[in-house]
């Protein structure tokens, strides 16, 4: 993907999602990671949501927003935990967005890939 895009106009962000795994060493040894770092990519690490809440959200086939706001999906305490997690995730991205705004970058384009090819 990095080879197909104009890296002069795009700010890359590598997201290490601790909810999907904790060992990123294989990725960090990859050519994709090296290209991203060479292109001055930002690294954002998303913290892990409590596993029981993650399972409950997955089993209810709902979004994080719905889980945080729907009285029928989660208890009051669970909804609060999900809202706090969401707030923390947004805070992780804020410095990256500020950096992009300072460089007069266009609105960010988010590409999410769970897997990558070497």
MOPAC internal coordinates of N, CA, C and O (Angstrom, degrees):
PM7 1SCF
backbone

  N    0.0000 0     0.00 0     0.00 0    0    0    0
  C    1.4340 1     0.00 0     0.00 0    1    0    0
  C    1.5305 1   110.37 1     0.00 0    2    1    0
  O    1.2310 1   119.87 1   139.67 1    3    2    1
  N    1.3068 1   117.86 1   -40.33 1    3    2    1
  C    1.4552 1   120.30 1  -177.93 1    5    3    2
  C    1.5194 1   112.11 1   -62.92 1    6    5    3
  O    1.2310 1   120.35 1   151.10 1    7    6    5
  N    1.3294 1   116.95 1   -28.90 1    7    6    5
  C    1.4581 1   120.55 1  -179.63 1    9    7    6
  C    1.5323 1   112.01 1   -73.59 1   10    9    7
  O    1.2310 1   120.19 1   157.09 1   11   10    9
  N    1.3320 1   117.25 1   -22.91 1   11   10    9
  C    1.4616 1   121.15 1  -175.78 1   13   11   10
  C    1.5208 1   113.45 1   -88.85 1   14   13   11
  O    1.2310 1   119.63 1   169.96 1   15   14   13
  N    1.3197 1   118.31 1   -10.04 1   15   14   13
  C    1.4533 1   121.03 1  -173.65 1   17   15   14
  C    1.5218 1   112.16 1  -111.25 1   18   17   15
  O    1.2310 1   121.08 1   -28.63 1   19   18   17
  N    1.3152 1   115.54 1   151.37 1   19   18   17
  C    1.4628 1   122.00 1   176.93 1   21   19   18
  C    1.5230 1   108.26 1   -78.31 1   22   21   19
  O    1.2310 1   120.54 1   -78.78 1   23   22   21
  N    1.3119 1   116.58 1   101.22 1   23   22   21
  C    1.4595 1   121.07 1  -174.54 1   25   23   22
  C    1.5231 1   113.46 1   -71.29 1   26   25   23
  O    1.2310 1   119.88 1   170.31 1   27   26   25
  N    1.3286 1   117.84 1    -9.69 1   27   26   25
  C    1.4644 1   120.49 1   177.07 1   29   27   26
  C    1.5231 1   111.04 1   -72.75 1   30   29   27
  O    1.2310 1   119.94 1   151.05 1   31   30   29
  N    1.3125 1   117.72 1   -28.95 1   31   30   29
  C    1.4593 1   122.54 1  -173.48 1   33   31   30
  C    1.5275 1   113.85 1  -105.83 1   34   33   31
  O    1.2310 1   120.12 1   178.70 1   35   34   33
  N    1.3248 1   117.37 1    -1.30 1   35   34   33
  C    1.4599 1   120.50 1  -173.61 1   37   35   34
  C    1.5177 1   110.41 1  -122.18 1   38   37   35
  O    1.2310 1   121.33 1   -44.38 1   39   38   37
  N    1.3067 1   115.06 1   135.62 1   39   38   37
  C    1.4549 1   121.41 1   174.20 1   41   39   38
  C    1.5257 1   106.81 1   -98.22 1   42   41   39
  O    1.2310 1   120.43 1   -63.20 1   43   42   41
  N    1.3311 1   116.79 1   116.80 1   43   42   41
  C    1.4568 1   120.93 1  -178.47 1   45   43   42
  C    1.5192 1   110.73 1   -89.18 1   46   45   43
  O    1.2310 1   121.66 1   -37.00 1   47   46   45
  N    1.3230 1   114.43 1   143.00 1   47   46   45
  C    1.4602 1   121.44 1   177.00 1   49   47   46
  C    1.5188 1   107.51 1  -130.28 1   50   49   47
  O    1.2310 1   120.88 1   -57.10 1   51   50   49
  N    1.3231 1   115.93 1   122.90 1   51   50   49
  C    1.4578 1   121.57 1   175.22 1   53   51   50
  C    1.5204 1   106.44 1   -95.81 1   54   53   51
  O    1.2310 1   120.86 1   -54.72 1   55   54   53
  N    1.3295 1   115.96 1   125.28 1   55   54   53
  C    1.4660 1   121.02 1  -178.96 1   57   55   54
  C    1.5163 1   108.93 1  -109.80 1   58   57   55
  O    1.2310 1   121.52 1   -60.57 1   59   58   57
  N    1.3155 1   114.70 1   119.43 1   59   58   57
  C    1.4650 1   121.22 1   174.25 1   61   59   58
  C    1.5254 1   106.31 1   -99.11 1   62   61   59
  O    1.2310 1   121.00 1   -74.20 1   63   62   61
  N    1.3279 1   115.70 1   105.80 1   63   62   61
  C    1.4600 1   122.56 1  -174.95 1   65   63   62
  C    1.5254 1   109.35 1   -92.69 1   66   65   63
  O    1.2310 1   120.65 1   -78.04 1   67   66   65
  N    1.3324 1   116.36 1   101.96 1   67   66   65
  C    1.4649 1   120.75 1  -178.66 1   69   67   66
  C    1.5183 1   112.28 1   -66.56 1   70   69   67
  O    1.2310 1   119.90 1   166.11 1   71   70   69
  N    1.3071 1   117.79 1   -13.89 1   71   70   69
  C    1.4589 1   121.25 1   174.98 1   73   71   70
  C    1.5171 1   112.49 1   -74.20 1   74   73   71
  O    1.2310 1   120.32 1   163.35 1   75   74   73
  N    1.3198 1   117.00 1   -16.65 1   75   74   73
  C    1.4645 1   121.76 1  -179.41 1   77   75   74
  C    1.5163 1   112.73 1  -109.93 1   78   77   75
  O    1.2310 1   120.20 1   172.45 1   79   78   77
  N    1.2994 1   117.23 1    -7.55 1   79   78   77
  C    1.4572 1   120.60 1   179.65 1   81   79   78
  C    1.5165 1   109.96 1   168.18 1   82   81   79
  O    1.2310 1   120.91 1   -16.53 1   83   82   81
  N    1.3150 1   115.86 1   163.47 1   83   82   81
  C    1.4591 1   119.84 1  -178.04 1   85   83   82
  C    1.5248 1   113.07 1  -121.10 1   86   85   83
  O    1.2310 1   120.12 1   166.99 1   87   86   85
  N    1.3141 1   117.37 1   -13.01 1   87   86   85
  C    1.4630 1   120.74 1  -177.41 1   89   87   86
  C    1.5244 1   109.12 1  -110.08 1   90   89   87
  O    1.2310 1   120.80 1   -73.58 1   91   90   89
  N    1.3228 1   116.07 1   106.42 1   91   90   89
  C    1.4551 1   121.47 1  -179.48 1   93   91   90
  C    1.5202 1   111.92 1  -104.86 1   94   93   91
  O    1.2310 1   120.58 1  -164.66 1   95   94   93
  N    1.3167 1   116.49 1    15.34 1   95   94   93
  C    1.4669 1   120.49 1  -175.66 1   97   95   94
  C    1.5320 1   112.29 1   -62.51 1   98   97   95
  O    1.2310 1   119.91 1   142.40 1   99   98   97
  N    1.3213 1   117.78 1   -37.60 1   99   98   97
  C    1.4650 1   120.55 1   178.73 1  101   99   98
  C    1.5277 1   110.16 1   -62.94 1  102  101   99
  O    1.2310 1   121.06 1   134.07 1  103  102  101
  N    1.3125 1   115.58 1   -45.93 1  103  102  101
  C    1.4626 1   119.82 1   177.51 1  105  103  102
  C    1.5256 1   111.01 1   -63.42 1  106  105  103
  O    1.2310 1   120.63 1   138.12 1  107  106  105
  N    1.3302 1   116.40 1   -41.88 1  107  106  105
  C    1.4585 1   120.13 1  -177.91 1  109  107  106
  C    1.5229 1   113.14 1   -67.57 1  110  109  107
  O    1.2310 1   119.93 1   167.11 1  111  110  109
  N    1.3222 1   117.74 1   -12.89 1  111  110  109
  C    1.4657 1   122.34 1   175.87 1  113  111  110
  C    1.5280 1   111.55 1   -98.23 1  114  113  111
  O    1.2310 1   120.21 1  -179.72 1  115  114  113
  N    1.3277 1   117.20 1     0.28 1  115  114  113
  C    1.4634 1   120.93 1  -174.56 1  117  115  114
  C    1.5220 1   112.62 1   -85.28 1  118  117  115
  O    1.2310 1   121.55 1   -18.70 1  119  118  117
  N    1.3229 1   114.63 1   161.30 1  119  118  117
  C    1.4645 1   121.22 1   176.34 1  121  119  118
  C    1.5283 1   110.80 1   -66.80 1  122  121  119
  O    1.2310 1   120.22 1   146.89 1  123  122  121
  N    1.3256 1   117.19 1   -33.11 1  123  122  121
  C    1.4645 1   121.25 1   178.69 1  125  123  122
  C    1.5270 1   110.01 1   -61.96 1  126  125  123
  O    1.2310 1   120.70 1   135.29 1  127  126  125
  N    1.3187 1   116.27 1   -44.71 1  127  126  125
  C    1.4687 1   120.94 1   179.05 1  129  127  126
  C    1.5305 1   110.29 1   -63.04 1  130  129  127
  O    1.2310 1   120.38 1   136.17 1  131  130  129
  N    1.3172 1   116.88 1   -43.83 1  131  130  129
  C    1.4676 1   120.64 1   179.78 1  133  131  130
  C    1.5265 1   111.33 1   -62.37 1  134  133  131
  O    1.2310 1   120.27 1   139.26 1  135  134  133
  N    1.3450 1   117.09 1   -40.74 1  135  134  133
  C    1.4596 1   120.39 1   178.27 1  137  135  134
  C    1.5249 1   110.84 1   -65.57 1  138  137  135
  O    1.2310 1   120.81 1   140.15 1  139  138  137
  N    1.3132 1   116.06 1   -39.85 1  139  138  137
  C    1.4589 1   120.24 1   179.37 1  141  139  138
  C    1.5249 1   110.01 1   -64.13 1  142  141  139
  O    1.2310 1   120.20 1   134.74 1  143  142  141
  N    1.3202 1   117.22 1   -45.26 1  143  142  141
  C    1.4704 1   121.19 1   179.13 1  145  143  142
  C    1.5313 1   110.92 1   -64.77 1  146  145  143
  O    1.2310 1   120.58 1   140.17 1  147  146  145
  N    1.3266 1   116.49 1   -39.83 1  147  146  145
  C    1.4653 1   120.11 1   178.36 1  149  147  146
  C    1.5246 1   110.64 1   -65.03 1  150  149  147
  O    1.2310 1   120.65 1   150.35 1  151  150  149
  N    1.3256 1   116.36 1   -29.65 1  151  150  149
  C    1.4630 1   121.38 1   177.67 1  153  151  150
  C    1.5164 1   112.75 1   -86.88 1  154  153  151
  O    1.2310 1   120.29 1  -165.82 1  155  154  153
  N    1.3332 1   117.04 1    14.18 1  155  154  153
  C    1.4677 1   123.26 1   177.51 1  157  155  154
  C    1.5283 1   112.14 1    63.20 1  158  157  155
  O    1.2310 1   120.57 1  -140.98 1  159  158  157
  N    1.3200 1   116.51 1    39.02 1  159  158  157
  C    1.4665 1   120.99 1   178.32 1  161  159  158
  C    1.5174 1   110.86 1   -68.70 1  162  161  159
  O    1.2310 1   121.16 1   -34.35 1  163  162  161
  N    1.3088 1   115.38 1   145.65 1  163  162  161
  C    1.4597 1   121.32 1   173.22 1  165  163  162
  C    1.5300 1   108.12 1   -84.70 1  166  165  163
  O    1.2310 1   120.82 1   -31.15 1  167  166  165
  N    1.3195 1   116.03 1   148.85 1  167  166  165
  C    1.4697 1   121.58 1   177.02 1  169  167  166
  C    1.5258 1   107.20 1  -112.88 1  170  169  167
  O    1.2310 1   120.81 1   -55.97 1  171  170  169
  N    1.3265 1   116.05 1   124.03 1  171  170  169
  C    1.4577 1   121.78 1   178.15 1  173  171  170
  C    1.5149 1   107.24 1  -120.53 1  174  173  171
  O    1.2310 1   120.84 1   -49.21 1  175  174  173
  N    1.3076 1   116.00 1   130.79 1  175  174  173
  C    1.4529 1   120.83 1   178.97 1  177  175  174
  C    1.5271 1   108.42 1  -112.73 1  178  177  175
  O    1.2310 1   121.11 1   -62.80 1  179  178  177
  N    1.3342 1   115.49 1   117.20 1  179  178  177
  C    1.4589 1   121.07 1   179.99 1  181  179  178
  C    1.5157 1   108.53 1   -90.07 1  182  181  179
  O    1.2310 1   121.12 1   -53.28 1  183  182  181
  N    1.3103 1   115.45 1   126.72 1  183  182  181
  C    1.4623 1   120.98 1   179.54 1  185  183  182
  C    1.5183 1   112.35 1   -66.93 1  186  185  183
  O    1.2310 1   121.85 1   -16.71 1  187  186  185
  N    1.2993 1   114.07 1   163.29 1  187  186  185
  C    1.4562 1   121.99 1  -177.17 1  189  187  186
  C    1.5312 1   109.92 1   -85.97 1  190  189  187
  O    1.2310 1   120.70 1   -49.58 1  191  190  189
  N    1.3114 1   116.26 1   130.42 1  191  190  189
  C    1.4562 1   121.93 1   171.65 1  193  191  190
  C    1.5223 1   107.88 1   -78.48 1  194  193  191
  O    1.2310 1   120.25 1   -31.90 1  195  194  193
  N    1.3117 1   117.12 1   148.10 1  195  194  193
  C    1.4641 1   121.22 1   179.69 1  197  195  194
  C    1.5357 1   109.29 1   -48.64 1  198  197  195
  O    1.2310 1   119.71 1   -52.05 1  199  198  197
  N    1.3377 1   118.16 1   127.95 1  199  198  197
  C    1.4770 1   121.39 1  -174.36 1  201  199  198
  C    1.5270 1   114.55 1   -54.70 1  202  201  199
  O    1.2310 1   119.68 1   142.74 1  203  202  201
  N    1.3172 1   118.21 1   -37.26 1  203  202  201
  C    1.4677 1   119.67 1   179.65 1  205  203  202
  C    1.5287 1   111.31 1   -66.24 1  206  205  203
  O    1.2310 1   120.52 1   143.30 1  207  206  205
  N    1.3255 1   116.62 1   -36.70 1  207  206  205
  C    1.4563 1   119.73 1   177.46 1  209  207  206
  C    1.5265 1   110.76 1   -69.22 1  210  209  207
  O    1.2310 1   120.88 1   139.88 1  211  210  209
  N    1.3229 1   115.93 1   -40.12 1  211  210  209
  C    1.4634 1   120.02 1   177.90 1  213  211  210
  C    1.5256 1   110.46 1   -59.54 1  214  213  211
  O    1.2310 1   120.56 1   134.00 1  215  214  213
  N    1.3235 1   116.53 1   -46.00 1  215  214  213
  C    1.4719 1   120.39 1   178.56 1  217  215  214
  C    1.5199 1   111.26 1   -61.73 1  218  217  215
  O    1.2310 1   120.60 1   137.11 1  219  218  217
  N    1.3132 1   116.45 1   -42.89 1  219  218  217
  C    1.4619 1   120.40 1  -179.26 1  221  219  218
  C    1.5331 1   110.66 1   -62.23 1  222  221  219
  O    1.2310 1   120.44 1   138.38 1  223  222  221
  N    1.3236 1   116.77 1   -41.62 1  223  222  221
  C    1.4657 1   121.21 1   177.93 1  225  223  222
  C    1.5232 1   110.11 1   -65.68 1  226  225  223
  O    1.2310 1   120.27 1   134.98 1  227  226  225
  N    1.3312 1   117.09 1   -45.02 1  227  226  225
  C    1.4701 1   120.57 1   178.95 1  229  227  226
  C    1.5273 1   111.20 1   -61.18 1  230  229  227
  O    1.2310 1   120.26 1   133.94 1  231  230  229
  N    1.3257 1   117.10 1   -46.06 1  231  230  229
  C    1.4723 1   120.99 1  -177.67 1  233  231  230
  C    1.5268 1   112.25 1   -67.88 1  234  233  231
  O    1.2310 1   120.17 1   151.19 1  235  234  233
  N    1.3282 1   117.28 1   -28.81 1  235  234  233
  C    1.4639 1   119.30 1   178.38 1  237  235  234
  C    1.5287 1   111.51 1   -85.86 1  238  237  235
  O    1.2310 1   120.93 1   176.27 1  239  238  237
  N    1.3455 1   115.83 1    -3.73 1  239  238  237
  C    1.4632 1   121.79 1   177.50 1  241  239  238
  C    1.5349 1   110.98 1    52.79 1  242  241  239
  O    1.2310 1   121.35 1  -127.80 1  243  242  241
  N    1.3181 1   115.03 1    52.20 1  243  242  241
  C    1.4542 1   120.51 1  -176.19 1  245  243  242
  C    1.5246 1   110.48 1  -129.30 1  246  245  243
  O    1.2310 1   121.21 1   -10.69 1  247  246  245
  N    1.3001 1   115.29 1   169.31 1  247  246  245
  C    1.4645 1   121.03 1   177.77 1  249  247  246
  C    1.5243 1   109.49 1   -85.04 1  250  249  247
  O    1.2310 1   120.97 1   -13.07 1  251  250  249
  N    1.3221 1   115.75 1   166.93 1  251  250  249
  C    1.4634 1   120.21 1   175.70 1  253  251  250
  C    1.5274 1   110.00 1   -63.97 1  254  253  251
  O    1.2310 1   120.70 1   140.34 1  255  254  253
  N    1.3408 1   116.27 1   -39.66 1  255  254  253
  C    1.4529 1   119.90 1   179.67 1  257  255  254
  C    1.5267 1   109.92 1   -60.40 1  258  257  255
  O    1.2310 1   120.17 1   132.95 1  259  258  257
  N    1.3329 1   117.29 1   -47.05 1  259  258  257
  C    1.4644 1   120.67 1  -179.69 1  261  259  258
  C    1.5294 1   110.56 1   -62.92 1  262  261  259
  O    1.2310 1   120.59 1   139.77 1  263  262  261
  N    1.3093 1   116.47 1   -40.23 1  263  262  261
  C    1.4671 1   119.52 1   179.37 1  265  263  262
  C    1.5249 1   110.79 1   -63.45 1  266  265  263
  O    1.2310 1   120.23 1   144.30 1  267  266  265
  N    1.3101 1   117.16 1   -35.70 1  267  266  265
  C    1.4584 1   121.21 1  -178.25 1  269  267  266
  C    1.5244 1   112.46 1   -78.02 1  270  269  267
  O    1.2310 1   119.99 1   163.82 1  271  270  269
  N    1.3198 1   117.62 1   -16.18 1  271  270  269
  C    1.4612 1   120.32 1  -172.89 1  273  271  270
  C    1.5284 1   115.77 1  -123.99 1  274  273  271
  O    1.2310 1   119.52 1   170.04 1  275  274  273
  N    1.3109 1   118.52 1    -9.96 1  275  274  273
  C    1.4600 1   121.47 1  -176.60 1  277  275  274
  C    1.5265 1   110.04 1   -95.96 1  278  277  275
  O    1.2310 1   120.48 1   -62.89 1  279  278  277
  N    1.3078 1   116.69 1   117.11 1  279  278  277
  C    1.4680 1   122.10 1  -178.44 1  281  279  278
  C    1.5280 1   112.89 1   -64.53 1  282  281  279
  O    1.2310 1   120.14 1   158.18 1  283  282  281
  N    1.3026 1   117.34 1   -21.82 1  283  282  281
  C    1.4651 1   120.54 1  -176.91 1  285  283  282
  C    1.5221 1   113.30 1   -87.12 1  286  285  283
  O    1.2310 1   119.85 1   166.03 1  287  286  285
  N    1.3071 1   117.88 1   -13.97 1  287  286  285
  C    1.4615 1   121.19 1  -177.30 1  289  287  286
  C    1.5234 1   111.52 1   -94.41 1  290  289  287
  O    1.2310 1   120.63 1   135.89 1  291  290  289
  N    1.3267 1   116.41 1   -44.11 1  291  290  289
  C    1.4649 1   121.46 1  -174.12 1  293  291  290
  C    1.5252 1   110.72 1  -129.32 1  294  293  291
  O    1.2310 1   121.43 1   -24.53 1  295  294  293
  N    1.3186 1   114.87 1   155.47 1  295  294  293
  C    1.4666 1   120.27 1   172.92 1  297  295  294
  C    1.5281 1   108.76 1   -74.10 1  298  297  295
  O    1.2310 1   120.38 1    -8.30 1  299  298  297
  N    1.3146 1   116.87 1   171.70 1  299  298  297
  C    1.4677 1   121.72 1   179.33 1  301  299  298
  C    1.5246 1   111.11 1   -58.60 1  302  301  299
  O    1.2310 1   120.23 1   134.23 1  303  302  301
  N    1.3233 1   117.16 1   -45.77 1  303  302  301
  C    1.4689 1   121.33 1  -179.48 1  305  303  302
  C    1.5319 1   110.48 1   -65.01 1  306  305  303
  O    1.2310 1   120.11 1   137.30 1  307  306  305
  N    1.3242 1   117.40 1   -42.70 1  307  306  305
  C    1.4723 1   120.99 1   179.75 1  309  307  306
  C    1.5307 1   110.56 1   -63.86 1  310  309  307
  O    1.2310 1   120.50 1   136.46 1  311  310  309
  N    1.3362 1   116.65 1   -43.54 1  311  310  309
  C    1.4659 1   119.75 1   179.15 1  313  311  310
  C    1.5264 1   110.42 1   -61.22 1  314  313  311
  O    1.2310 1   120.42 1   140.10 1  315  314  313
  N    1.3240 1   116.80 1   -39.90 1  315  314  313
  C    1.4612 1   120.80 1   177.94 1  317  315  314
  C    1.5380 1   110.83 1   -62.51 1  318  317  315
  O    1.2310 1   120.46 1   137.50 1  319  318  317
  N    1.3168 1   116.73 1   -42.50 1  319  318  317
  C    1.4773 1   120.28 1   179.12 1  321  319  318
  C    1.5199 1   110.94 1   -63.12 1  322  321  319
  O    1.2310 1   120.36 1   138.10 1  323  322  321
  N    1.3316 1   116.92 1   -41.90 1  323  322  321
  C    1.4752 1   120.54 1   179.27 1  325  323  322
  C    1.5247 1   110.08 1   -66.10 1  326  325  323
  O    1.2310 1   120.16 1   136.65 1  327  326  325
  N    1.3378 1   117.30 1   -43.35 1  327  326  325
  C    1.4753 1   120.03 1   178.10 1  329  327  326
  C    1.5283 1   111.40 1   -60.92 1  330  329  327
  O    1.2310 1   120.53 1   138.96 1  331  330  329
  N    1.3245 1   116.58 1   -41.04 1  331  330  329
  C    1.4695 1   120.57 1   178.24 1  333  331  330
  C    1.5182 1   110.61 1   -63.71 1  334  333  331
  O    1.2310 1   120.27 1   137.45 1  335  334  333
  N    1.3332 1   117.09 1   -42.55 1  335  334  333
  C    1.4675 1   121.31 1   178.58 1  337  335  334
  C    1.5281 1   110.16 1   -62.17 1  338  337  335
  O    1.2310 1   120.31 1   135.02 1  339  338  337
  N    1.3390 1   117.01 1   -44.98 1  339  338  337
  C    1.4680 1   121.06 1   179.00 1  341  339  338
  C    1.5315 1   110.15 1   -60.30 1  342  341  339
  O    1.2310 1   120.33 1   134.97 1  343  342  341
  N    1.3141 1   116.97 1   -45.03 1  343  342  341
  C    1.4712 1   121.58 1   178.53 1  345  343  342
  C    1.5270 1   110.34 1   -58.12 1  346  345  343
  O    1.2310 1   120.20 1   136.12 1  347  346  345
  N    1.3149 1   117.22 1   -43.88 1  347  346  345
  C    1.4680 1   121.21 1   179.26 1  349  347  346
  C    1.5264 1   111.74 1   -64.52 1  350  349  347
  O    1.2310 1   120.25 1   141.68 1  351  350  349
  N    1.3197 1   117.12 1   -38.32 1  351  350  349
  C    1.4661 1   120.46 1   178.13 1  353  351  350
  C    1.5268 1   109.80 1   -63.40 1  354  353  351
  O    1.2310 1   120.36 1   133.32 1  355  354  353
  N    1.3340 1   116.91 1   -46.68 1  355  354  353
  C    1.4710 1   119.88 1   178.29 1  357  355  354
  C    1.5283 1   110.89 1   -59.90 1  358  357  355
  O    1.2310 1   120.21 1   140.46 1  359  358  357
  N    1.3213 1   117.20 1   -39.54 1  359  358  357
  C    1.4611 1   120.38 1   178.65 1  361  359  358
  C    1.5256 1   111.84 1   -63.77 1  362  361  359
  O    1.2310 1   120.02 1   147.98 1  363  362  361
  N    1.3252 1   117.57 1   -32.02 1  363  362  361
  C    1.4640 1   121.00 1   177.33 1  365  363  362
  C    1.5280 1   111.15 1   -64.36 1  366  365  363
  O    1.2310 1   120.47 1   145.74 1  367  366  365
  N    1.3347 1   116.71 1   -34.26 1  367  366  365
  C    1.4627 1   120.71 1  -177.23 1  369  367  366
  C    1.5257 1   113.59 1   -86.44 1  370  369  367
  O    1.2310 1   119.75 1   161.96 1  371  370  369
  N    1.3142 1   118.09 1   -18.04 1  371  370  369
  C    1.4689 1   120.90 1  -175.50 1  373  371  370
  C    1.5318 1   113.37 1   -57.50 1  374  373  371
  O    1.2310 1   118.37 1   133.43 1  375  374  373
  N    1.3408 1   120.72 1   -46.57 1  375  374  373
  C    1.4758 1   119.18 1   178.70 1  377  375  374
  C    1.5330 1   112.51 1   -60.52 1  378  377  375
  O    1.2310 1   120.29 1   144.84 1  379  378  377
  N    1.3082 1   117.05 1   -35.16 1  379  378  377
  C    1.4655 1   120.89 1   179.14 1  381  379  378
  C    1.5212 1   109.82 1   -67.17 1  382  381  379
  O    1.2310 1   120.46 1   136.63 1  383  382  381
  N    1.3333 1   116.73 1   -43.37 1  383  382  381
  C    1.4631 1   120.23 1   178.92 1  385  383  382
  C    1.5257 1   110.87 1   -65.52 1  386  385  383
  O    1.2310 1   120.00 1   139.68 1  387  386  385
  N    1.3247 1   117.61 1   -40.32 1  387  386  385
  C    1.4621 1   121.21 1   177.85 1  389  387  386
  C    1.5253 1   111.03 1   -62.60 1  390  389  387
  O    1.2310 1   120.59 1   139.15 1  391  390  389
  N    1.3195 1   116.48 1   -40.85 1  391  390  389
  C    1.4598 1   121.16 1   178.43 1  393  391  390
  C    1.5251 1   110.21 1   -61.73 1  394  393  391
  O    1.2310 1   120.33 1   137.16 1  395  394  393
  N    1.3254 1   116.97 1   -42.84 1  395  394  393
  C    1.4614 1   121.20 1   178.89 1  397  395  394
  C    1.5108 1   112.37 1   -65.39 1  398  397  395
  O    1.2310 1   120.50 1   140.17 1  399  398  397
  N    1.3332 1   116.65 1   -39.83 1  399  398  397
  C    1.4668 1   120.16 1   178.52 1  401  399  398
  C    1.5239 1   110.83 1   -65.49 1  402  401  399
  O    1.2310 1   120.87 1   142.16 1  403  402  401
  N    1.3305 1   115.94 1   -37.84 1  403  402  401
  C    1.4593 1   120.13 1   179.51 1  405  403  402
  C    1.5187 1   112.58 1   -66.55 1  406  405  403
  O    1.2310 1   120.76 1   151.98 1  407  406  405
  N    1.3242 1   116.16 1   -28.02 1  407  406  405
  C    1.4649 1   120.70 1  -179.58 1  409  407  406
  C    1.5243 1   111.51 1   -92.84 1  410  409  407
  O    1.2310 1   120.54 1  -168.94 1  411  410  409
  N    1.3456 1   116.58 1    11.06 1  411  410  409
  C    1.4647 1   122.40 1  -178.74 1  413  411  410
  C    1.5218 1   112.12 1    55.47 1  414  413  411
  O    1.2310 1   120.88 1  -140.43 1  415  414  413
  N    1.3118 1   115.91 1    39.57 1  415  414  413
  C    1.4638 1   120.88 1   176.87 1  417  415  414
  C    1.5256 1   109.00 1   -77.38 1  418  417  415
  O    1.2310 1   121.14 1   -23.25 1  419  418  417
  N    1.3070 1   115.42 1   156.75 1  419  418  417
  C    1.4585 1   120.91 1   174.13 1  421  419  418
  C    1.5257 1   108.52 1   -69.38 1  422  421  419
  O    1.2310 1   120.72 1    -7.32 1  423  422  421
  N    1.3079 1   116.22 1   172.68 1  423  422  421
  C    1.4560 1   120.38 1   176.46 1  425  423  422
  C    1.5264 1   108.92 1   -54.40 1  426  425  423
  O    1.2310 1   120.42 1   -36.96 1  427  426  425
  N    1.3247 1   116.81 1   143.04 1  427  426  425
  C    1.4653 1   119.11 1  -176.90 1  429  427  426
  C    1.5293 1   112.32 1   -66.82 1  430  429  427
  O    1.2310 1   121.76 1   -34.58 1  431  430  429
  N    1.3124 1   114.24 1   145.42 1  431  430  429
  C    1.4582 1   122.13 1   172.89 1  433  431  430
  C    1.5122 1   105.81 1  -108.05 1  434  433  431
  O    1.2310 1   120.56 1   -54.34 1  435  434  433
  N    1.3128 1   116.54 1   125.66 1  435  434  433
  C    1.4515 1   120.58 1  -177.83 1  437  435  434
  C    1.5177 1   108.95 1  -103.71 1  438  437  435
  O    1.2310 1   120.98 1   -56.53 1  439  438  437
  N    1.3189 1   115.74 1   123.47 1  439  438  437
  C    1.4587 1   121.97 1   176.11 1  441  439  438
  C    1.5142 1   106.63 1  -118.32 1  442  441  439
  O    1.2310 1   120.81 1   -57.81 1  443  442  441
  N    1.3136 1   116.06 1   122.19 1  443  442  441
  C    1.4520 1   120.56 1  -178.46 1  445  443  442
  C    1.5178 1   108.41 1  -112.63 1  446  445  443
  O    1.2310 1   121.17 1   -56.35 1  447  446  445
  N    1.3106 1   115.37 1   123.65 1  447  446  445
  C    1.4602 1   121.02 1   176.16 1  449  447  446
  C    1.5130 1   107.73 1  -133.32 1  450  449  447
  O    1.2310 1   120.35 1   -55.43 1  451  450  449
  N    1.3267 1   116.93 1   124.57 1  451  450  449
  C    1.4572 1   120.07 1   178.46 1  453  451  450
  C    1.5100 1   111.88 1   -75.89 1  454  453  451
  O    1.2310 1   120.61 1   153.95 1  455  454  453
  N    1.3037 1   116.44 1   -26.05 1  455  454  453
  C    1.4610 1   119.84 1  -178.29 1  457  455  454
  C    1.5207 1   108.81 1  -130.52 1  458  457  455
  O    1.2310 1   121.06 1   -21.07 1  459  458  457
  N    1.2982 1   115.58 1   158.93 1  459  458  457
  C    1.4489 1   120.08 1   177.99 1  461  459  458
  C    1.5195 1   108.03 1  -136.93 1  462  461  459
  O    1.2310 1   121.21 1   -22.22 1  463  462  461
  N    1.3263 1   115.30 1   157.78 1  463  462  461
  C    1.4607 1   120.34 1   179.68 1  465  463  462
  C    1.5239 1   109.24 1  -106.50 1  466  465  463
  O    1.2310 1   120.90 1   -36.95 1  467  466  465
  N    1.3151 1   115.88 1   143.05 1  467  466  465
  C    1.4641 1   120.03 1   177.99 1  469  467  466
  C    1.5130 1   109.66 1   -90.40 1  470  469  467
  O    1.2310 1   120.10 1   180.00 1  471  470  469

